Amino acid sequence: MGLFGKLKDGLSKTRNAISQQVDNLFKAFVKVDEELFEELEEALIMADVGALTSSYITETLRDRVKTKRIEDGNEVKEELKLIISEILNQQDTKVKLNTKPSVMLVIGVNGVGKTTTIGKLASKYKSEGKKVLLAAADTFRAAAIDQLDIWATRSGCDIIKHEEGADPAAVVFDAARAAKSRNADLLICDTAGRLHNKKNLMQELNKISRVLERELPGADREVVLVLDASTGQNALSQAKLFAEAADITAIALTKLDGTAKGGVVIAISKEQSIPVKFVGVGEGLEDLQEFDPEQFANALFD
Amino acid sequence: MAFESLGDKLQGVFKKLKGKGVVRENDIKEAMREVKLALLEADVNFKVVKAFIASVSEKANGQDVLESLTPAQQIIKIVNDELVALMGSDDNKLKYSKHPPSVYMMCGLQGAGKTTTCAKLALHLRKTQGKRPLLVACDVYRPAAVKQLQVLGKQLDIAVFDMGTQANPVDIAVAAVEHAKKHGNDPVIIDTAGRLHIDEVLMNELSEIKAKADPDEVLLVVDSMTGQDAVNVAESFNEQLDIDGVILTKLDGDTRGGAALSIKFVTGKSIKFAAMGEKLSDIEPFYPDRMASRILGMGDILTLIDKAQEAFDDKQAEELERKIRKQEFDLNDFLNQFQQIKKMGPLNQLVKMLPGVDTKALENVDIDESRFSKIEAIIQSMTNAERTKPDIINASRRVRIANGSGTKVQDVNLLLKQFSEMKKMMKQFQDPKKMKQMARMMKRK
């Protein structure tokens, strides 16, 4: 299965969930009327797009349908796809890791799949011929270091680790030094899961950011916020508060292989201008894809 | 604040009516629209919201609301009561086996917090009921999951049963129950691997564990930040395993937690525990009333109580109780109280947690915390003798204290007067019955 096939496969549940409802809709409503818009809005809300963003999207759709004089249900659907991909396309979704070394800092709340995502990222860049170094800066959760260690072995990457309970900024400091001396192409830093409303933990994240800034000045840096696709509107708050602690450049949307739709990224993209750059579609090493807004929007409604 | 509270919005809806004096059905409809939006923002499932609104609308159209002088409050009350009624249940206690050990089996999606919750529950049951729990590591899939449970067990000094990562989870569970019988462990808490509810192979594995290990309760662990998908997850797990209850996790975040309502609504199974926080002691029975005000984004008087509990430690509270009873409460204690309140956080934030307070109006009100510092300064300018026996503070002492604290004699007078009034009030608490009640309230957790 090719890359696109895999993405589509992973997204198919997402797509089915939304598009089944949408398709049912279009079968049921040939006419473009008020009820159609209401049902469409409902479908968006059920996909976790959020009440406000859903209403914004349907309002936009309403205007477009009016000005473009769209009368066919299928064309309305195309227009809806277009609006969503426009929102997702407002920012550059390309990953920028050109310097040597460059850095990825992976952050997020507890249980979204940070460590697993790092395992996949490491494997992905390793297979592209990069020398990847991992930093086990989740020194808080029991056995988190062991978990990353196993991923390091699986992907064949080096890992820098301290004892459980060590200062995460110190781990990152050592890792940054090691990245330089070992001539690594990419340093990927794991961090402890933390709830975004815990001030001191967010300050710790800020400290890690500063260490990277100081030790690897000028290095390309992707700060990846990992979001669980099953998370609802709280993801907005996560994006907002994590952005205050670290300059987020990317979102990785994980667990899209379930029935959750992850629609909240549309709201995040619209309100906070943070692009989605990766999607996780399974538990295998290769089940991480770079995000493509058009494909995403298409896959949602194809 | 990210969300305007439902209270504010409803006030807005009904403010427009003030001139009219009468609430009409249409107005209720508009109010219900706000309720609906609030529930959706809280991630309550859309279908559940629809059903909920339908049932609440009926009640809201009753005479009480239409004739009420405070329709907004009436509606909030109806909505809140309905939420509490829906989320609460009588069987929120864990079932115990007549033939120990009791066996509890955890299940849920990846990342819901099962492993941590297992450890928290074990600690909770040991603490509250003097049990000797056994933790069972049946997550053989996620890297280092077994190790994680072992580390947690070691931290808590609770036994952990594992057979490595090569054994079959079903065999592990069965062997663990045998092990517990032999070694006198009770209850047995089985950690299972996180899995997608649409993963047939792994879901069947859970059914098999349930069949063979015969747990007294199957508990679904759900992340309280879950969105619309919560109903699908809960329904699937319930269909496959006929779960007995739900544990909500990560409630220390700022999620509104609408998933709680959705899950209860579609499965009918009670929510038994709420887990919050990084500490392993951070688990407690589920309180539907707290959850209701959280979902509605309303002032949270209970959080305020919690904050107070955090700031005042038990020992200090007891000492204070003793002093008040013996009428030994002096200015040192008074100062202490002030400092403790300050520890709870900025005053204007605390005030916002009080229900019924108009948060918008408060935005421009700056609570004068400098008055606190003034009081602190005055007391700190007193000698110890003066603090313990304020009666000795005569005119010349007052002048000295005022000079020392950079305040005026009037300020010192005012403080002394307030203090003596406070003491008078405390005298009224001399009734030992009342004291006990208060002490109990302070300790409730």
Contacts between the chains, C-beta under 8 A, distances in Angstrom:
chain1	res1	chain2	res2	distance
A	13	B	198	7.5
A	42	B	46	6.1
A	45	B	40	6.1
A	45	B	46	5.1
A	45	B	228	7.3
A	46	B	45	7.9
A	46	B	46	5.2
A	46	B	228	5.2
A	47	B	228	7.0
A	48	B	43	7.8
A	48	B	227	4.1
A	48	B	228	5.1
A	48	B	229	7.3
A	50	B	40	7.7
A	50	B	41	7.3
A	51	B	37	5.4
A	51	B	40	4.1
A	51	B	41	5.9
A	52	B	41	7.7
A	109	B	225	7.4
A	109	B	250	7.2
A	109	B	253	6.9
A	110	B	111	7.4
A	110	B	113	6.8
A	110	B	250	6.4
A	111	B	110	7.4
A	111	B	111	3.0
A	111	B	112	6.4
A	111	B	113	5.7
A	111	B	223	6.4
A	111	B	250	7.5
A	112	B	111	6.0
A	113	B	110	6.9
A	113	B	111	6.0
A	115	B	143	8.0
A	140	B	278	7.5
A	141	B	148	7.3
A	142	B	147	7.6
A	142	B	148	4.6
A	142	B	149	8.0
A	142	B	151	3.7
A	142	B	152	5.2
A	142	B	155	7.4
A	143	B	144	4.3
A	143	B	145	7.6
A	143	B	147	4.0
A	143	B	148	3.7
A	143	B	150	7.7
A	143	B	151	5.3
A	144	B	144	7.6
A	144	B	148	7.8
A	146	B	143	7.3
A	146	B	144	3.8
A	146	B	147	5.0
A	146	B	148	7.9
A	147	B	142	7.4
A	147	B	143	4.7
A	147	B	144	3.8
A	147	B	145	7.9
A	147	B	147	8.0
A	147	B	148	7.6
A	149	B	144	7.7
A	150	B	143	3.8
A	150	B	144	6.0
A	151	B	143	6.4
A	164	B	151	7.6
A	195	B	250	6.7
A	195	B	252	6.0
A	195	B	253	4.2
A	195	B	254	7.8
A	196	B	253	7.1
A	196	B	254	7.3
A	197	B	252	7.8
A	197	B	253	5.9
A	197	B	254	4.6
A	198	B	252	7.8
A	228	B	111	6.2
A	228	B	223	7.5
A	228	B	225	7.8
A	230	B	109	6.8
A	230	B	223	7.4
A	230	B	226	5.3
A	230	B	227	6.3
A	230	B	229	4.8
A	230	B	230	7.7
A	230	B	233	7.4
A	231	B	223	7.6
A	231	B	225	4.9
A	231	B	226	6.7
A	231	B	227	5.9
A	232	B	43	3.4
A	232	B	225	6.4
A	232	B	226	6.2
A	232	B	227	2.5
A	232	B	228	6.5
A	232	B	230	8.0
A	232	B	255	7.7
A	232	B	258	7.2
A	232	B	259	7.2
A	233	B	41	5.8
A	233	B	42	7.5
A	233	B	43	5.4
A	233	B	227	6.8
A	233	B	256	7.5
A	234	B	43	7.2
A	234	B	225	4.3
A	234	B	253	6.8
A	234	B	254	7.0
A	234	B	255	4.1
A	234	B	256	7.4
A	235	B	225	7.7
A	235	B	227	8.0
A	236	B	2	7.5
A	237	B	2	6.0
A	237	B	254	5.5
A	237	B	255	7.7
A	240	B	2	7.7
A	255	B	109	7.6
A	255	B	110	6.9
A	255	B	111	7.7
A	255	B	196	7.8
A	257	B	196	6.6
A	258	B	109	7.2
A	258	B	196	4.7
A	258	B	197	7.3
A	258	B	198	6.6
A	258	B	229	7.1
A	258	B	233	7.9
A	259	B	197	7.3
A	259	B	198	6.2
A	259	B	229	5.7
A	259	B	232	4.8
A	259	B	233	7.7
A	260	B	227	7.0
A	260	B	228	7.8
A	260	B	229	3.9
A	260	B	232	7.9
A	261	B	228	7.5
A	261	B	229	7.2
A	264	B	227	6.8
